[in-house]
Amino acid sequence: MPALPDDPHRSTATVTAEAPVPPTSGDAGPSRSRQGVWALLRRLHFYAGVFVAPFLLLAALTGLAYTVTPQLDQLVYGDELRVERTAAQPHSLADQIEAARTAHPEGSLAYVVTPPTAEDTTRVVLDVPGLEDDRQRTVFVDPYTNEVKGELITWFDETSLMTWFDDLHRNLHMGEVGRLYSEMAASWLWVLVLGGLVLWLGRARGQRAKSVRGVLVADRSASGVRRTRSRHAVTGVWLSVGLLGLSATGLTWSHYAGDRFGSLLDAVHAHAPALDTSLPSSGEGSAKAGGEHAGHGAGHEATRGEVAGFDVALAAARDAGLGGVVILTPPADGGNAWSVVQDDRVWPVHLDQVAVDAQTGEVTAHNRWLDYPLLAKLSKLGVAAHMGILFGVANQIALAAIAIGLLFAITWGYRMWWQRRPTRDNRRTTVGRAPMRGTCRELPLPVLFLGIPAVAALGWALPVLGVTLLGFLIVDGLAGVVQRRRHA
């Protein structure tokens, strides 16, 4: 079927391409129903693209910057993070902790992170009064010489540089209010991607090539708005899996949707298992949630004998099979065991946890990564992929490519809006006009009966999406009233 001519009085969507109504057959009733669904999808996609694309632009730019933070960390903090490997054996953890505490006696010992490689420092983390927002002081010790290489203020093991870029991407350094920007982007991203895919696949099936090439390869023979639309849509197709993954993982730790996700994990008992650190002989104790930040804020003043327990706990954990980087957290009181948690989030991940009685060297509890509930695994792996650490440098490159591709897709989307503007002297406008109103009246009743409750449930699960969608509908309705009064 030949391509339909472009209507100069309509504008396209902004994040993935607009599509005309697919060809239909049969009577006018089913055709009109399909037209209603297609027109509603175009209108939703257009408005969401126009108003949400700026948030996506910010997320893409800040996310692109965050992808290079591991390399920036090594460049800026190389003296603290790296050491020269020698033929000597590393000193005991107790000796390294003593060296750190001698240089920095302030505060209390929170936990210790073993070196990721033989060329890295040991991290001794202190809780220091006066630091705010969960900040801690991390002292970096050369494991071969016991030399203190430096100290940095950290936030959940992130350096100040990485924390700055993290906050920029997460909330634009605007605190809880700023988090709404990233939740807005994550809430609408999947809607735009899926809607754009449907629109583009409908166009490709109805007008363009009858092969996969017509969907995956931009049309080089096209010009003007068709060329822009083709580039925009094909880019969206190639990025769709990555964008959907970023949307889903971003929502899991957002403010409002993240709370809903946590409630879901509670309901289906799918949280990561908490490590039981209570000692059998104590009769009572507490379960410490395991994870990469286990022990944060649990610091206390450790004696020389207690410091020696780090080596006992480490040896017991190694015997239990915990290799690589581990985080060792001393117990808060005598009724609890030590917590040792693997922190290897590069695929294949190693996230086992053990509780160790430092008096006997016995492992009193063992949480294995293989035994985690499926949702807990997917959540942790998704977060690691979103942060660019699951597959190392390859993960960083993939995230950077997705961010750059999204920037191009947004730019082409706005260009389409501009290219479709009316250019006749008596109808000239700066940008193209929105798709026609009244699409809801064309929807079949079954779609309305099923769609309205579904949208309401979706708005509850994703509150920012629900509130902004309601806002779009109210503004659009008021604009329609004003327009009708003008023409009355």
N, C-alpha and C positions, 0 to 999 in steps of 0.2 A: 504494500500500500504506500503511495507516495506521501512525502511529508506534507502536513497541512501548513498553509501560510500562517505566519505570525500575525497576531492581532496587535496593532500598535497601541491599543488602549488598555492592554492588560500587562501585568508585571509577573515575573517569575518568583519562585521561592528563593530563599537566601542561602540555605546551607546545602541542599541537594536539589536536583533539577525538578522543575515543574513538568507535569505530563498532561496531555490532553486526555479526554475521556476515551478509554479503550473502545475499539469497535465492538458493537453488540449486534445481535440478531434477534429476531422474534418480534413480539408486539411492543408497543410503546411503553407499557407499564414497567417491565423489567429494565428496559433501556433507561427510562427516567430515574429509576431507583439507583442504578449504577452511576448515572451521571451525578446524582445527589451525593453519593458516597465519595466519588472522585473529586467533586467540587469542594466538599467540606475538607477533604484531606489537603487539597491545594491551598485553601484559605488558611487552615491551621498551620501548615508548613510555612507559608509566606509570613504570617504574623510572628510566629515563633522565631523564624530566622531573622527577621528585621530587628526584633527587640532583644533576643537572647544572644545573637551573634557577638555583640560587644563583650559579653561576659565570657563567651567561649574564646574570643580573641585574647583576653587577659589570661585566661587559664592556659592557653597554648603558649603564650610568650613566657609566663612565669614557670610553666612546666618545662619548657625548653631550657631555660636557665638552670633549673634544678637538676637536669640530667647530667650536667658536667661538675656538680659539686664534689664527687669523690676525687676527681683529678685536681680541682681547685684546693681541696683540703690538703692533698699531698704537697701541692706547690706552696701553699701559705704556711702550713704547720708541719712541714717535713722534719724540722729539728725535733719536734715533740713526738711525732708519730713513728719515725724510722730510726733504726740503729744499724751499725755495721756488725754483721755476723762474725763471730770469732770461733776459734777452735775450742774455746772453753765451754764447759757446761753451764747452763743457766743457774743462777742462784735460786735458792728456795723462795717460795712466795713469802714466807715469814720474813726473810732477810730483805726482800724488796719492799714489803710493807713497812718494815722498820725504817728503811731509808726514806720512804715517802713521808712517814709520820714525823721523822726527825726534821725534815725540811719544812713540813707543814703540819705543825701540831694542832692547829685550829680545827674546830669542828669534830665530827665523829666519823668513824669508818662505816661506810654504807655497803660497798661490795667491791669485788676485784674482777677485772676482765683479763683473761689470759691473752697473750699475743696471737693475732691471726696467723702470722707467718714467723719464720725465724729472723726476719729483718724488722720486726715491729716491737714496740715497747709494751710493757705491762701497764694496765690502767688501774690505778688505785683511786676509787671514787669516794669523796668525802661529803657529808652533809654539813654545811657551814651556815651558822646563823647569819641572817641579814640578806641572804640571797633569796630572790622572789621567783615566782612562777615556776616552781619545781626545778630551779637551777641548782647545780651541784659543782663542786670543784674536783676536777680530775687531775691527778698527778701522774706523769708519765715517767716510768722507770726503765732504764736499760737493764734487761734481765741478765746480761753477761757481766756487767761491772757494778751494778747497783747504783749507778749514777742517775740522779734525777734530771731528766732532760727538759723539764718544764712543767707548767701547769696551765690549765685552761678552764674557763667556766663553761660547763656543758649542760645540755638539756636532753635527758634520756639518751645519753651517750653520743649525742650530736655536738659537734664543735659550734662555736658562735657563728662561724661563716655558714655552715650547713643549716643551722637553726634560722638564720636570717633569710636564706632562700626558701626554707620550708615555710616560714610564716608568710613570706611574700606570696607564695603559691596558694597557701591555705586560706589566708584572710587579708592579704594586702597590708599587713601590719596594722590592722584596724580592730583587732580583738574579736570578740564574739559577733559583733555586728558585721565585721568583714567576712566572716565565714558564710554569710548568706550569699555572697557572690559566687563562691565555689560550689555551694549546694545548688544554686540556681543553674549553673552551667552543667553540673552532673545530672540534675533532674530532667533537663530538657534535651540533653545531648542524644540520649537513646531515642527519644521521640522524633527528633529531626533526622537521625540516621535511618530508622526504620521507615518513616514516612517518605524520605527521599528515595530509598530503595524501591518502595512500591511504585512511586511515581515514575522513576526511571525505567524500571522493568516493564511497566505498562506502556511507556512510550516506545521502548526498544521493540517490544513484541508487536505493537500496532503499527509502527511507522518505519522503523529503521531496519537493521540487519536481522536476519532470521537465524543468527548463530551467536555463540558466546562472545565472539569478537565484537559484535555490536554493543555488548554491555560493558566489556572490559577494556576496550581500546577507544580512545577519542577519535572523533570523525575529523580527519585532516582536511577533507574536501569542503567542510562547512565554513561559513564565514559569519561575522557579526555575532549576534546573540546566540545563534546555533552553535558556533564554535565555542563560545564561553560556556554555554550550558553543557556541552559535551565534555569539556575538560573538568568542569565542576562536578558533574555527576560521576564520571569515571573515577576521579580522585576519591569521591565519597565511597564508591563501591570497593576500591582497593583498601581503603582505611576502615571499612565498616566493622570488621571483627575487632580491631584494636580499639576503635572508639567506643564500641559497646562494652568492651572489657573495662576501659577506663571509667566509663559512666557507672557501671555496676560497682566496681571497687571503690570509686570515690564516694558513692552513696553509703557504703557500709560504715565509714567512719565520719560521715557528715553529722551535723548537729541533730536535726529533726528526723531525717530518714534513718540515720544511724541508730537513734533510739528505737525506732520501729524495728529495725533489723535485730537489735539486741533483744527486744521482746520476743521476736520470732525464735531466736536461738534458745531463749528461756523456755518457751512453750514446747519446743520439740527436743529439749535437753541436748542441744548440739553445741554447747560451749566447749572450748578446750578444757580438758580435765584439770582441776586444781591439784597442785602437789600437796599431799598430806605430810606436813612437817612435824606432826605431833609424835613425841617419843612414846613407845608402848609403855614404858615404866612410869610415865608422868601421870597417866590417867586422863589428861586433858591437853589441849593444845589447839593450834590453829592451822588451817590449811592456807598456804600461801599460793596465790595464783601464779602459775608459771608463765614464762614468756621472756622476750628479749630485755624487758626492763624489770625483771624480778628483783625485789629488794630495794627498790627506789624509796627513799625516805625512811628506811628501817635501821638507820645507822645508830651505833652506840659506841661508847668508849671501850676499846678492846685492850685487854691486858696482853702481856707477852705470851702467856699460856694460850689465850684465845686465838691470838694471831697464828700460833703454831697449828691450830685446827684447820687453817686454810690448806696446808699441805696434806693433812690427813684426809680432808674432804676431797681434794683433787685426786689423790691416789685412789681412793675408793671409787670415785666417778670414772676414772680411766679404766679401772678393773671391771667396772660395770658396762664398759663399751662406749662411753661418752668421749669421742675424739674431737679434734678441732678446737674452736674457740668455745670456752665455757665461762659462765658468770657464776661466781661463788659468793653467796650471801650468808653471813653468820646469823645464828638465831637471835631473836629479840630477847629471849630469856632461856633459862635452863630447862624448860619443859618442851623445847622444840629442837628439831634437828637442823643441820645445815642444808641450804638449798643450792644445788648445782644444776645449771640449765645450759644446754647447748644453744649456741647462737650462730649456727651456720645456715644462713638463709639463701645460699647460692645452690642452685640445682645440681645434684639431688640434695634436698635440705636434710639437715640433721638437727632435730629439735627435741631430743629426749631430755628428761628431767629426772633427777634422783634426789632423795633426801638422805642425809648421812649423819649418823651418830658419831661425832668426832671423838668421843671417849673410847669407842670400841672399833671405829672404822667400818661399822656395819651399814649397809644400805637398807634403810627402813621403808622406802617407797620408791617406786619406779614408774614413771609415766612415759610410755613409748609413743613416738610420733605415729607409728603405724596403727595405733589403737585410737587415734583421735576420731571424732565423728566427721563424716564427710563434709558437712557445712563448715565446721571449724577448720578443716584442712583447706577447703576452697577459699575461705576468707583470708587465712594467713598467707597462702600462696598468692592470692590476688593482690593483697596489700604489698607483698614483696615485689611483685611484677610492676605494680603501679609506681613504686619507689625506685625502680630501675636496678634492683639488686638480685633478682631471682636468677638471671642468666648472665650476671656480670656485665662486661662491656657490651656484649651483644644486646642485652636488655636496654642499656642506655642508648645505643644506636637506634634500636627499634622505636623507643619512645621519642627520640629526637626527630626521626623520620615522620612519625605520626603527627607530632606537633607542627612541623613545617608543612606537611600536607594539609593539615586543618587550616593553617593560615592561608594557603593558596585557595582552598575551597571557599573560605569565608570571603576572600577578596573577589573571587570570580562570582560569588553569589551577589555581592553588592554591585558588581559591574553589570550583571544581568539586569538588575533592578534599574540601573541607570540607562542601559541600552534599550530597554523596552519602553522608555518614556515616549509619549506622543510628541511628534516634532512638527506637526502642522501649526501654522501661525495662529489659528484660532483655537487650538487645543494644547498648546505647548506647556509642558510641566517639567520640573526639575528631575523627577524620577517617575518610574512607571506606577500605574495605578494598581490597587489591590484587586485580587480576584473578586468576582461578583458576590453580592450579599444574597441572603435568602436560601443558603444551601441546606439548612436544617429542615426546611419545609419540603425538600425533595427526598428526604430520607424515608425508607420504608419503615413501617411501624415496628417490625421485629428488631430492626437495628436500634431504634429509639428505646424500646423496652429493655433490651439487653445492654445497650451502650451506656445509658444514663447511670444505672447501678454500678457498672464496671468502672466508669470514670470516677464516680463518687468513692468507690473502694480504693482506686488508685490515688486519688487525692488524699485519702486518709493515710495510706502507706507512705506517700511522698508529699508531705505537707507543703513544701515550697512550690512544688509543681501544681498542687491543687489550688493554693492561694493565688498564684500568678495566673493560672488558667481562668479562674473566676474573675480576676481583674481584667484580663483580656476581654472576656465576654461582656462585662459591664461597660467597659470603655467602648467596645465595638457597638454595643446596643445603643449607648447614648449618642455615639457618632451617627448611627443610622437614624435616630429620631431627629437630630439636628438637620441632617441632610434632607429628610422628607419634608420638614417644615420649610426649608429654603425653597424647595421645588413646589410647595403647595400653592 
